[in-house]
Amino acid sequence: MKKNKGMLILFLLLGWLTGTWLAKALQPVKALSFLTSSTPIKWSPSADFDIIRYDINLELNFCLLSLLGIIAALWLYRRL
């Protein structure tokens, strides 16, 4: 199977999503709070040029389980 960048991005996004779902499912368990607490990364570029104006808000939430999901997805991708 030929590896390409699109497949790598798909694997990484699915790993991130899987880790985030696991974190949400395990949030009620207090003993695992170190795995489920998330840190938001925010980026809000904006500009106002007299003829065009834009405002973009992007927020990414990372937790330890989502990072582990990304690492597992990268490992699976390399095993292909």
Salt bridges, closest charged atoms under 4 A:
ASP48 OD1 - ARG53 NE 3.89
